[in-house]
């Protein structure tokens, strides 16, 4: 499912226009992004949690040349599925 299909599904289930569903989806994604940027965890009960993980610095290899390179530490977004979501899939 891509973004436009998700907007169509939201509009249909919530009985709102596609434009309103698109704005709602964009606002939700922006709110999650803003919270993660601040380092705050976002928990949607029954669905899951979005949080920021830390990746340590490490050594890597350039696949083309084989030369060793240093990979800087990074913050990465992560998602942990909630129990209700896991149960719905099984």
NUMISE-354363 format. One record per residue: residue in one letter; x, y, z of N, C-alpha, C in turn. Coordinates in steps of 0.02 Angstrom, whole numbers, plus 32768, in hexadecimal, padded with zeros to 4 digits. Example, Ala and Ser with C-alpha at 12.3 -4.5 7.8 and 13.67 -1.06 7.14 Angstrom:
<nodes>
<node><residuo>a</residuo><n_X>8294</n_X><n_Y>7EE4</n_Y><n_Z>8186</n_Z><ca_X>8267</ca_X><ca_Y>7F1F</ca_Y><ca_Z>8186</ca_Z><c_X>8294</c_X><c_Y>7F5B</c_Y><c_Z>8186</c_Z></node>
<node><residuo>s</residuo><n_X>8282</n_X><n_Y>7F90</n_Y><n_Z>8162</n_Z><ca_X>82AC</ca_X><ca_Y>7FCB</ca_Y><ca_Z>8165</ca_Z><c_X>8285</c_X><c_Y>8002</c_Y><c_Z>818A</c_Z></node>
</nodes>
This chain:
<nodes>
<node><residuo>x</residuo><n_X>802B</n_X><n_Y>7FC5</n_Y><n_Z>8000</n_Z><ca_X>8000</ca_X><ca_Y>8000</ca_Y><ca_Z>8000</ca_Z><c_X>802D</c_X><c_Y>803E</c_Y><c_Z>8000</c_Z></node>
<node><residuo>x</residuo><n_X>801F</n_X><n_Y>806C</n_Y><n_Z>7FD3</n_Z><ca_X>8046</ca_X><ca_Y>80A9</ca_Y><ca_Z>7FD1</ca_Z><c_X>801D</c_X><c_Y>80E2</c_Y><c_Z>7FF2</c_Z></node>
<node><residuo>x</residuo><n_X>8039</n_X><n_Y>811E</n_Y><n_Z>7FF2</n_Z><ca_X>8019</ca_X><ca_Y>8156</ca_Y><ca_Z>8015</ca_Z><c_X>7FD4</c_X><c_Y>8166</c_Y><c_Z>7FF9</c_Z></node>
<node><residuo>x</residuo><n_X>7FCC</n_X><n_Y>8167</n_Y><n_Z>7FB7</n_Z><ca_X>7F8B</ca_X><ca_Y>8179</ca_Y><ca_Z>7F9A</ca_Z><c_X>7F57</c_X><c_Y>8144</c_Y><c_Z>7FAA</c_Z></node>
<node><residuo>x</residuo><n_X>7F6B</n_X><n_Y>8105</n_Y><n_Z>7FAA</n_Z><ca_X>7F3C</ca_X><ca_Y>80CF</ca_Y><ca_Z>7FBD</ca_Z><c_X>7F29</c_X><c_Y>80D4</c_Y><c_Z>8007</c_Z></node>
<node><residuo>x</residuo><n_X>7F58</n_X><n_Y>80E7</n_Y><n_Z>8031</n_Z><ca_X>7F4A</ca_X><ca_Y>80F1</ca_Y><ca_Z>8078</ca_Z><c_X>7F19</c_X><c_Y>812B</c_Y><c_Z>8082</c_Z></node>
<node><residuo>x</residuo><n_X>7F23</n_X><n_Y>8161</n_Y><n_Z>805D</n_Z><ca_X>7EF5</ca_X><ca_Y>819A</ca_Y><ca_Z>8061</ca_Z><c_X>7EAF</c_X><c_Y>8186</c_Y><c_Z>804C</c_Z></node>
<node><residuo>x</residuo><n_X>7EAA</n_X><n_Y>815F</n_Y><n_Z>8016</n_Z><ca_X>7E69</ca_X><ca_Y>8146</ca_Y><ca_Z>7FFF</ca_Z><c_X>7E47</c_X><c_Y>811C</c_Y><c_Z>8035</c_Z></node>
<node><residuo>x</residuo><n_X>7E6E</n_X><n_Y>80F0</n_Y><n_Z>8056</n_Z><ca_X>7E52</ca_X><ca_Y>80C5</ca_Y><ca_Z>808A</ca_Z><c_X>7E3B</c_X><c_Y>80EE</c_Y><c_Z>80C6</c_Z></node>
<node><residuo>x</residuo><n_X>7E62</n_X><n_Y>8120</n_Y><n_Z>80DA</n_Z><ca_X>7E4F</ca_X><ca_Y>814C</ca_Y><ca_Z>8112</ca_Z><c_X>7E0F</c_X><c_Y>8171</c_Y><c_Z>8102</c_Z></node>
<node><residuo>x</residuo><n_X>7E0C</n_X><n_Y>818D</n_Y><n_Z>80C5</n_Z><ca_X>7DD0</ca_X><ca_Y>81B3</ca_Y><ca_Z>80B1</ca_Z><c_X>7D92</c_X><c_Y>8187</c_Y><c_Z>80B1</c_Z></node>
<node><residuo>x</residuo><n_X>7D99</n_X><n_Y>814A</n_Y><n_Z>8099</n_Z><ca_X>7D60</ca_X><ca_Y>811C</ca_Y><ca_Z>8096</ca_Z><c_X>7D49</c_X><c_Y>8107</c_Y><c_Z>80DD</c_Z></node>
<node><residuo>x</residuo><n_X>7D79</n_X><n_Y>80F4</n_Y><n_Z>8107</n_Z><ca_X>7D67</ca_X><ca_Y>80DC</ca_Y><ca_Z>814A</ca_Z><c_X>7D4E</c_X><c_Y>8113</c_Y><c_Z>8178</c_Z></node>
<node><residuo>x</residuo><n_X>7D69</n_X><n_Y>814F</n_Y><n_Z>8171</n_Z><ca_X>7D56</ca_X><ca_Y>8187</ca_Y><ca_Z>819D</ca_Z><c_X>7D1D</c_X><c_Y>81B1</c_Y><c_Z>817F</c_Z></node>
<node><residuo>x</residuo><n_X>7D09</n_X><n_Y>81A1</n_Y><n_Z>8141</n_Z><ca_X>7CD4</ca_X><ca_Y>81C5</ca_Y><ca_Z>811E</ca_Z><c_X>7CE4</c_X><c_Y>8210</c_Y><c_Z>811A</c_Z></node>
<node><residuo>x</residuo><n_X>7D22</n_X><n_Y>821F</n_Y><n_Z>8103</n_Z><ca_X>7D37</ca_X><ca_Y>8264</ca_Y><ca_Z>80F8</ca_Z><c_X>7D53</c_X><c_Y>8269</c_Y><c_Z>80B1</c_Z></node>
<node><residuo>x</residuo><n_X>7D60</n_X><n_Y>82A6</n_Y><n_Z>809C</n_Z><ca_X>7D7B</ca_X><ca_Y>82B0</ca_Y><ca_Z>8059</ca_Z><c_X>7DC3</c_X><c_Y>8298</c_Y><c_Z>8055</c_Z></node>
<node><residuo>x</residuo><n_X>7DDA</n_X><n_Y>828A</n_Y><n_Z>8018</n_Z><ca_X>7E1F</ca_X><ca_Y>8275</ca_Y><ca_Z>800F</ca_Z><c_X>7E50</c_X><c_Y>82AD</c_Y><c_Z>8022</c_Z></node>
<node><residuo>x</residuo><n_X>7E3C</n_X><n_Y>82EB</n_Y><n_Z>8016</n_Z><ca_X>7E66</ca_X><ca_Y>8324</ca_Y><ca_Z>8028</ca_Z><c_X>7E6F</c_X><c_Y>8328</c_Y><c_Z>8073</c_Z></node>
<node><residuo>x</residuo><n_X>7E39</n_X><n_Y>831E</n_Y><n_Z>8098</n_Z><ca_X>7E3C</ca_X><ca_Y>8320</ca_Y><ca_Z>80E1</ca_Z><c_X>7E65</c_X><c_Y>82E5</c_Y><c_Z>80FC</c_Z></node>
<node><residuo>x</residuo><n_X>7E5C</n_X><n_Y>82AB</n_Y><n_Z>80DD</n_Z><ca_X>7E82</ca_X><ca_Y>8270</ca_Y><ca_Z>80F1</ca_Z><c_X>7ECC</c_X><c_Y>827A</c_Y><c_Z>80E4</c_Z></node>
<node><residuo>x</residuo><n_X>7EDD</n_X><n_Y>8299</n_Y><n_Z>80AC</n_Z><ca_X>7F23</ca_X><ca_Y>82A8</ca_Y><ca_Z>809C</ca_Z><c_X>7F42</c_X><c_Y>82D8</c_Y><c_Z>80CE</c_Z></node>
<node><residuo>x</residuo><n_X>7F1C</n_X><n_Y>830C</n_Y><n_Z>80E0</n_Z><ca_X>7F35</ca_X><ca_Y>833C</ca_Y><ca_Z>8112</ca_Z><c_X>7F3D</c_X><c_Y>831A</c_Y><c_Z>8156</c_Z></node>
<node><residuo>x</residuo><n_X>7F0F</n_X><n_Y>82EE</n_Y><n_Z>8169</n_Z><ca_X>7F13</ca_X><ca_Y>82CB</ca_Y><ca_Z>81A9</ca_Z><c_X>7F50</c_X><c_Y>829C</c_Y><c_Z>81AA</c_Z></node>
<node><residuo>x</residuo><n_X>7F5B</n_X><n_Y>8279</n_Y><n_Z>8174</n_Z><ca_X>7F95</ca_X><ca_Y>824C</ca_Y><ca_Z>8170</ca_Z><c_X>7FD6</c_X><c_Y>8274</c_Y><c_Z>8173</c_Z></node>
<node><residuo>x</residuo><n_X>7FDA</n_X><n_Y>82AA</n_Y><n_Z>814E</n_Z><ca_X>8016</ca_X><ca_Y>82D4</ca_Y><ca_Z>814F</ca_Z><c_X>8023</c_X><c_Y>82F1</c_Y><c_Z>8195</c_Z></node>
<node><residuo>x</residuo><n_X>7FEE</n_X><n_Y>8306</n_Y><n_Z>81B7</n_Z><ca_X>7FF4</ca_X><ca_Y>8322</ca_Y><ca_Z>81FA</ca_Z><c_X>800C</c_X><c_Y>82EC</c_Y><c_Z>822B</c_Z></node>
<node><residuo>x</residuo><n_X>7FF3</n_X><n_Y>82AF</n_Y><n_Z>8223</n_Z><ca_X>8008</ca_X><ca_Y>8278</ca_Y><ca_Z>824E</ca_Z><c_X>8052</c_X><c_Y>8267</c_Y><c_Z>8244</c_Z></node>
<node><residuo>x</residuo><n_X>8066</n_X><n_Y>8262</n_Y><n_Z>8206</n_Z><ca_X>80AC</ca_X><ca_Y>8253</ca_Y><ca_Z>81F7</ca_Z><c_X>80DA</c_X><c_Y>828B</c_Y><c_Z>8210</c_Z></node>
<node><residuo>x</residuo><n_X>80C5</n_X><n_Y>82CA</n_Y><n_Z>8207</n_Z><ca_X>80ED</ca_X><ca_Y>8302</ca_Y><ca_Z>821F</ca_Z><c_X>80F3</c_X><c_Y>8303</c_Y><c_Z>826B</c_Z></node>
<node><residuo>x</residuo><n_X>80BD</n_X><n_Y>82F1</n_Y><n_Z>828D</n_Z><ca_X>80BE</ca_X><ca_Y>82EF</ca_Y><ca_Z>82D7</ca_Z><c_X>80ED</c_X><c_Y>82B8</c_Y><c_Z>82EF</c_Z></node>
<node><residuo>x</residuo><n_X>80EB</n_X><n_Y>827E</n_Y><n_Z>82CF</n_Z><ca_X>8117</ca_X><ca_Y>8247</ca_Y><ca_Z>82E1</ca_Z><c_X>8160</c_X><c_Y>825B</c_Y><c_Z>82D4</c_Z></node>
<node><residuo>x</residuo><n_X>816C</n_X><n_Y>8278</n_Y><n_Z>829A</n_Z><ca_X>81B0</ca_X><ca_Y>828D</ca_Y><ca_Z>8287</ca_Z><c_X>81CA</c_X><c_Y>82C1</c_Y><c_Z>82B9</c_Z></node>
<node><residuo>x</residuo><n_X>81A0</n_X><n_Y>82F1</n_Y><n_Z>82CC</n_Z><ca_X>81B5</ca_X><ca_Y>8325</ca_Y><ca_Z>82FB</ca_Z><c_X>81C5</c_X><c_Y>8308</c_Y><c_Z>8340</c_Z></node>
<node><residuo>x</residuo><n_X>819D</n_X><n_Y>82D9</n_Y><n_Z>8357</n_Z><ca_X>81AA</ca_X><ca_Y>82BA</ca_Y><ca_Z>8398</ca_Z><c_X>81EB</c_X><c_Y>8291</c_Y><c_Z>8396</c_Z></node>
<node><residuo>x</residuo><n_X>81F6</n_X><n_Y>826D</n_Y><n_Z>8361</n_Z><ca_X>8233</ca_X><ca_Y>8245</ca_Y><ca_Z>835C</ca_Z><c_X>8271</c_X><c_Y>8272</c_Y><c_Z>8358</c_Z></node>
<node><residuo>x</residuo><n_X>8269</n_X><n_Y>82AB</n_Y><n_Z>8336</n_Z><ca_X>82A0</ca_X><ca_Y>82DA</ca_Y><ca_Z>8330</ca_Z><c_X>82B5</c_X><c_Y>82F5</c_Y><c_Z>8375</c_Z></node>
<node><residuo>x</residuo><n_X>8283</n_X><n_Y>82FD</n_Y><n_Z>83A1</n_Z><ca_X>8290</ca_X><ca_Y>8313</ca_Y><ca_Z>83E6</ca_Z><c_X>82AA</c_X><c_Y>82DA</c_Y><c_Z>8412</c_Z></node>
<node><residuo>x</residuo><n_X>82A6</n_X><n_Y>829D</n_Y><n_Z>83F9</n_Z><ca_X>82BC</ca_X><ca_Y>8264</ca_Y><ca_Z>8420</ca_Z><c_X>8285</c_X><c_Y>8244</c_Y><c_Z>8449</c_Z></node>
<node><residuo>x</residuo><n_X>8247</n_X><n_Y>8259</n_Y><n_Z>843D</n_Z><ca_X>820D</ca_X><ca_Y>823F</ca_Y><ca_Z>8461</ca_Z><c_X>81F0</c_X><c_Y>8202</c_Y><c_Z>843E</c_Z></node>
<node><residuo>x</residuo><n_X>81DD</n_X><n_Y>81D1</n_Y><n_Z>8466</n_Z><ca_X>81BE</ca_X><ca_Y>8194</ca_Y><ca_Z>844C</ca_Z><c_X>8175</c_X><c_Y>81A2</c_Y><c_Z>843D</c_Z></node>
<node><residuo>x</residuo><n_X>815B</n_X><n_Y>8186</n_Y><n_Z>8406</n_Z><ca_X>8114</ca_X><ca_Y>818D</ca_Y><ca_Z>83F3</ca_Z><c_X>80F4</c_X><c_Y>8148</c_Y><c_Z>83F9</c_Z></node>
<node><residuo>x</residuo><n_X>80C3</n_X><n_Y>8142</n_Y><n_Z>8426</n_Z><ca_X>80A2</ca_X><ca_Y>8102</ca_Y><ca_Z>8431</ca_Z><c_X>8059</c_X><c_Y>8106</c_Y><c_Z>841D</c_Z></node>
<node><residuo>x</residuo><n_X>8044</n_X><n_Y>80D9</n_Y><n_Z>83F0</n_Z><ca_X>7FFF</ca_X><ca_Y>80D3</ca_Y><ca_Z>83DC</ca_Z><c_X>7FE7</c_X><c_Y>8090</c_Y><c_Z>83F8</c_Z></node>
<node><residuo>x</residuo><n_X>7FC1</n_X><n_Y>8093</n_Y><n_Z>842E</n_Z><ca_X>7FAD</ca_X><ca_Y>8056</ca_Y><ca_Z>8451</ca_Z><c_X>7F89</c_X><c_Y>8027</c_Y><c_Z>8422</c_Z></node>
<node><residuo>x</residuo><n_X>7F9F</n_X><n_Y>7FE9</n_Y><n_Z>8421</n_Z><ca_X>7F82</ca_X><ca_Y>7FB6</ca_Y><ca_Z>83F6</ca_Z><c_X>7FA2</c_X><c_Y>7FB3</c_Y><c_Z>83B1</c_Z></node>
<node><residuo>x</residuo><n_X>7FC6</n_X><n_Y>7FE7</n_Y><n_Z>839E</n_Z><ca_X>7FE7</ca_X><ca_Y>7FE7</ca_Y><ca_Z>835D</ca_Z><c_X>8032</c_X><c_Y>7FDD</c_Y><c_Z>8364</c_Z></node>
<node><residuo>x</residuo><n_X>8052</n_X><n_Y>8009</n_Y><n_Z>838B</n_Z><ca_X>809A</ca_X><ca_Y>8003</ca_Y><ca_Z>8395</ca_Z><c_X>80BA</c_X><c_Y>8043</c_Y><c_Z>83AB</c_Z></node>
<node><residuo>x</residuo><n_X>80FC</n_X><n_Y>8043</n_Y><n_Z>83AE</n_Z><ca_X>8122</ca_X><ca_Y>807C</ca_Y><ca_Z>83C6</ca_Z><c_X>8158</c_X><c_Y>808E</c_Y><c_Z>8394</c_Z></node>
<node><residuo>x</residuo><n_X>815F</n_X><n_Y>80CF</n_Y><n_Z>8388</n_Z><ca_X>8196</ca_X><ca_Y>80EA</ca_Y><ca_Z>8360</ca_Z><c_X>81C7</c_X><c_Y>8107</c_Y><c_Z>8392</c_Z></node>
<node><residuo>x</residuo><n_X>8208</n_X><n_Y>80F9</n_Y><n_Z>8388</n_Z><ca_X>823A</ca_X><ca_Y>8115</ca_Y><ca_Z>83B4</ca_Z><c_X>827B</c_X><c_Y>811E</c_Y><c_Z>838D</c_Z></node>
<node><residuo>x</residuo><n_X>82AB</n_X><n_Y>8140</n_Y><n_Z>83AD</n_Z><ca_X>82EB</ca_X><ca_Y>814E</ca_Y><ca_Z>838D</ca_Z><c_X>831F</c_X><c_Y>811E</c_Y><c_Z>83AA</c_Z></node>
<node><residuo>x</residuo><n_X>8341</n_X><n_Y>80FA</n_Y><n_Z>837E</n_Z><ca_X>8377</ca_X><ca_Y>80CE</ca_Y><ca_Z>8392</ca_Z><c_X>83B9</c_X><c_Y>80EE</c_Y><c_Z>8381</c_Z></node>
<node><residuo>x</residuo><n_X>83EE</n_X><n_Y>80D6</n_Y><n_Z>83A0</n_Z><ca_X>8430</ca_X><ca_Y>80F2</ca_Y><ca_Z>8392</ca_Z><c_X>845C</c_X><c_Y>80BC</c_Y><c_Z>8372</c_Z></node>
<node><residuo>x</residuo><n_X>847C</n_X><n_Y>80CF</n_Y><n_Z>833D</n_Z><ca_X>84AB</ca_X><ca_Y>80A2</ca_Y><ca_Z>831B</ca_Z><c_X>84F1</c_X><c_Y>80BC</c_Y><c_Z>8329</c_Z></node>
<node><residuo>x</residuo><n_X>851C</n_X><n_Y>8092</n_Y><n_Z>8344</n_Z><ca_X>8560</ca_X><ca_Y>80A7</ca_Y><ca_Z>8356</ca_Z><c_X>858C</c_X><c_Y>80AE</c_Y><c_Z>8318</c_Z></node>
<node><residuo>x</residuo><n_X>85C3</n_X><n_Y>80D1</n_Y><n_Z>8320</n_Z><ca_X>85F3</ca_X><ca_Y>80D8</ca_Y><ca_Z>82EA</ca_Z><c_X>8612</c_X><c_Y>8094</c_Y><c_Z>82DD</c_Z></node>
<node><residuo>x</residuo><n_X>8623</n_X><n_Y>8087</n_Y><n_Z>829F</n_Z><ca_X>8640</ca_X><ca_Y>8046</ca_Y><ca_Z>828F</ca_Z><c_X>866B</c_X><c_Y>804D</c_Y><c_Z>8250</c_Z></node>
<node><residuo>x</residuo><n_X>8691</n_X><n_Y>8019</n_Y><n_Z>8244</n_Z><ca_X>86BB</ca_X><ca_Y>8017</ca_Y><ca_Z>8208</ca_Z><c_X>8696</c_X><c_Y>7FF1</c_Y><c_Z>81D2</c_Z></node>
<node><residuo>x</residuo><n_X>869E</n_X><n_Y>8007</n_Y><n_Z>8196</n_Z><ca_X>867E</ca_X><ca_Y>7FE6</ca_Y><ca_Z>815D</ca_Z><c_X>86AD</c_X><c_Y>7FE1</c_Y><c_Z>8123</c_Z></node>
<node><residuo>x</residuo><n_X>8694</n_X><n_Y>7FC7</n_Y><n_Z>80EC</n_Z><ca_X>86BD</ca_X><ca_Y>7FC0</ca_Y><ca_Z>80AF</ca_Z><c_X>8698</c_X><c_Y>7FDE</c_Y><c_Z>8074</c_Z></node>
<node><residuo>x</residuo><n_X>86BB</n_X><n_Y>8001</n_Y><n_Z>804A</n_Z><ca_X>86A0</ca_X><ca_Y>8019</ca_Y><ca_Z>800C</ca_Z><c_X>869A</c_X><c_Y>7FDC</c_Y><c_Z>7FDE</c_Z></node>
<node><residuo>x</residuo><n_X>865D</n_X><n_Y>7FCA</n_Y><n_Z>7FC9</n_Z><ca_X>8656</ca_X><ca_Y>7F8D</ca_Y><ca_Z>7FA0</ca_Z><c_X>8679</c_X><c_Y>7F91</c_Y><c_Z>7F5C</c_Z></node>
<node><residuo>x</residuo><n_X>8681</n_X><n_Y>7FCC</n_Y><n_Z>7F43</n_Z><ca_X>86A0</ca_X><ca_Y>7FD3</ca_Y><ca_Z>7F00</ca_Z><c_X>86EC</c_X><c_Y>7FCC</c_Y><c_Z>7F04</c_Z></node>
<node><residuo>x</residuo><n_X>870B</n_X><n_Y>7FEE</n_Y><n_Z>7F36</n_Z><ca_X>8754</ca_X><ca_Y>7FED</ca_Y><ca_Z>7F39</ca_Z><c_X>876F</c_X><c_Y>7FBE</c_Y><c_Z>7F6E</c_Z></node>
<node><residuo>x</residuo><n_X>8746</n_X><n_Y>7FAC</n_Y><n_Z>7F9F</n_Z><ca_X>875D</ca_X><ca_Y>7F82</ca_Y><ca_Z>7FD5</ca_Z><c_X>8782</c_X><c_Y>7FA9</c_Y><c_Z>800B</c_Z></node>
<node><residuo>x</residuo><n_X>8786</n_X><n_Y>7FEB</n_Y><n_Z>8004</n_Z><ca_X>87A8</ca_X><ca_Y>8014</ca_Y><ca_Z>8035</ca_Z><c_X>8780</c_X><c_Y>8019</c_Y><c_Z>8075</c_Z></node>
<node><residuo>x</residuo><n_X>87A2</n_X><n_Y>801B</n_Y><n_Z>80AE</n_Z><ca_X>8781</ca_X><ca_Y>8021</ca_Y><ca_Z>80EF</ca_Z><c_X>8769</c_X><c_Y>806A</c_Y><c_Z>80F6</c_Z></node>
<node><residuo>x</residuo><n_X>872C</n_X><n_Y>8071</n_Y><n_Z>8111</n_Z><ca_X>8710</ca_X><ca_Y>80B4</ca_Y><ca_Z>811E</ca_Z><c_X>86F3</c_X><c_Y>80B5</c_Y><c_Z>8165</c_Z></node>
<node><residuo>x</residuo><n_X>86ED</n_X><n_Y>80F1</n_Y><n_Z>8180</n_Z><ca_X>86CF</ca_X><ca_Y>80FA</ca_Y><ca_Z>81C2</ca_Z><c_X>8687</c_X><c_Y>810F</c_Y><c_Z>81B8</c_Z></node>
<node><residuo>x</residuo><n_X>8659</n_X><n_Y>80ED</n_Y><n_Z>81DA</n_Z><ca_X>8612</ca_X><ca_Y>80FF</ca_Y><ca_Z>81D6</ca_Z><c_X>8601</c_X><c_Y>8122</c_Y><c_Z>8217</c_Z></node>
<node><residuo>x</residuo><n_X>85E8</n_X><n_Y>815E</n_Y><n_Z>8212</n_Z><ca_X>85D9</ca_X><ca_Y>8188</ca_Y><ca_Z>824C</ca_Z><c_X>859D</c_X><c_Y>816C</c_Y><c_Z>8274</c_Z></node>
<node><residuo>x</residuo><n_X>8599</n_X><n_Y>817C</n_Y><n_Z>82B4</n_Z><ca_X>855E</ca_X><ca_Y>8168</ca_Y><ca_Z>82DA</ca_Z><c_X>8520</c_X><c_Y>818B</c_Y><c_Z>82C0</c_Z></node>
<node><residuo>x</residuo><n_X>84E6</n_X><n_Y>816C</n_Y><n_Z>82C9</n_Z><ca_X>84A8</ca_X><ca_Y>818A</ca_Y><ca_Z>82AE</ca_Z><c_X>846D</c_X><c_Y>8179</c_Y><c_Z>82DB</c_Z></node>
<node><residuo>x</residuo><n_X>843B</n_X><n_Y>81A4</n_Y><n_Z>82D9</n_Z><ca_X>83FB</ca_X><ca_Y>8197</ca_Y><ca_Z>82F8</ca_Z><c_X>83CE</c_X><c_Y>817B</c_Y><c_Z>82C2</c_Z></node>
<node><residuo>x</residuo><n_X>83AA</n_X><n_Y>8145</n_Y><n_Z>82D1</n_Z><ca_X>837F</ca_X><ca_Y>8125</ca_Y><ca_Z>82A0</ca_Z><c_X>8339</c_X><c_Y>811B</c_Y><c_Z>82BC</c_Z></node>
<node><residuo>x</residuo><n_X>8305</n_X><n_Y>8127</n_Y><n_Z>8293</n_Z><ca_X>82C1</ca_X><ca_Y>811B</ca_Y><ca_Z>82AA</ca_Z><c_X>82B3</c_X><c_Y>80D0</c_Y><c_Z>82AD</c_Z></node>
<node><residuo>x</residuo><n_X>828F</n_X><n_Y>80BB</n_Y><n_Z>82E1</n_Z><ca_X>827E</ca_X><ca_Y>8075</ca_Y><ca_Z>82E9</ca_Z><c_X>8234</c_X><c_Y>806F</c_Y><c_Z>82FB</c_Z></node>
<node><residuo>x</residuo><n_X>8218</n_X><n_Y>8034</n_Y><n_Z>82EE</n_Z><ca_X>81D2</ca_X><ca_Y>8026</ca_Y><ca_Z>82FE</ca_Z><c_X>81CD</c_X><c_Y>7FE2</c_Y><c_Z>831F</c_Z></node>
<node><residuo>x</residuo><n_X>81A7</n_X><n_Y>7FE0</n_Y><n_Z>8355</n_Z><ca_X>819A</ca_X><ca_Y>7FA1</ca_Y><ca_Z>8378</ca_Z><c_X>814F</c_X><c_Y>7F96</c_Y><c_Z>8376</c_Z></node>
<node><residuo>x</residuo><n_X>8139</n_X><n_Y>7F60</n_Y><n_Z>8357</n_Z><ca_X>80F2</ca_X><ca_Y>7F52</ca_Y><ca_Z>8351</ca_Z><c_X>80D3</c_X><c_Y>7F41</c_Y><c_Z>8394</c_Z></node>
<node><residuo>x</residuo><n_X>8095</n_X><n_Y>7F57</n_Y><n_Z>839F</n_Z><ca_X>8070</ca_X><ca_Y>7F49</ca_Y><ca_Z>83DC</ca_Z><c_X>8050</c_X><c_Y>7F04</c_Y><c_Z>83DA</c_Z></node>
<node><residuo>x</residuo><n_X>8039</n_X><n_Y>7EEE</n_Y><n_Z>8413</n_Z><ca_X>801B</ca_X><ca_Y>7EAB</ca_Y><ca_Z>8419</ca_Z><c_X>7FDE</c_X><c_Y>7EA3</c_Y><c_Z>83EC</c_Z></node>
<node><residuo>x</residuo><n_X>7FB2</n_X><n_Y>7ED4</n_Y><n_Z>83EB</n_Z><ca_X>7F75</ca_X><ca_Y>7ECE</ca_Y><ca_Z>83C2</ca_Z><c_X>7F86</c_X><c_Y>7EC8</c_Y><c_Z>8378</c_Z></node>
<node><residuo>x</residuo><n_X>7FB8</n_X><n_Y>7EEB</n_Y><n_Z>8361</n_Z><ca_X>7FCD</ca_X><ca_Y>7EE7</ca_Y><ca_Z>831B</ca_Z><c_X>7FEB</c_X><c_Y>7EA2</c_Y><c_Z>830C</c_Z></node>
<node><residuo>x</residuo><n_X>8014</n_X><n_Y>7E8A</n_Y><n_Z>8339</n_Z><ca_X>8031</ca_X><ca_Y>7E47</ca_Y><ca_Z>8330</ca_Z><c_X>7FFB</c_X><c_Y>7E12</c_Y><c_Z>8330</c_Z></node>
<node><residuo>x</residuo><n_X>7FCB</n_X><n_Y>7E18</n_Y><n_Z>835E</n_Z><ca_X>7F94</ca_X><ca_Y>7DE7</ca_Y><ca_Z>8361</ca_Z><c_X>7F68</c_X><c_Y>7DE9</c_Y><c_Z>8322</c_Z></node>
<node><residuo>x</residuo><n_X>7F5F</n_X><n_Y>7E24</n_Y><n_Z>8305</n_Z><ca_X>7F36</ca_X><ca_Y>7E2B</ca_Y><ca_Z>82C9</ca_Z><c_X>7F56</c_X><c_Y>7E09</c_Y><c_Z>828D</c_Z></node>
<node><residuo>x</residuo><n_X>7F97</n_X><n_Y>7E01</n_Y><n_Z>828E</n_Z><ca_X>7FBA</ca_X><ca_Y>7DE3</ca_Y><ca_Z>8256</ca_Z><c_X>7FBE</c_X><c_Y>7D97</c_Y><c_Z>825B</c_Z></node>
<node><residuo>x</residuo><n_X>7FB4</n_X><n_Y>7D7D</n_Y><n_Z>8296</n_Z><ca_X>7FBA</ca_X><ca_Y>7D34</ca_Y><ca_Z>82A1</ca_Z><c_X>7F78</c_X><c_Y>7D13</c_Y><c_Z>82AD</c_Z></node>
</nodes>
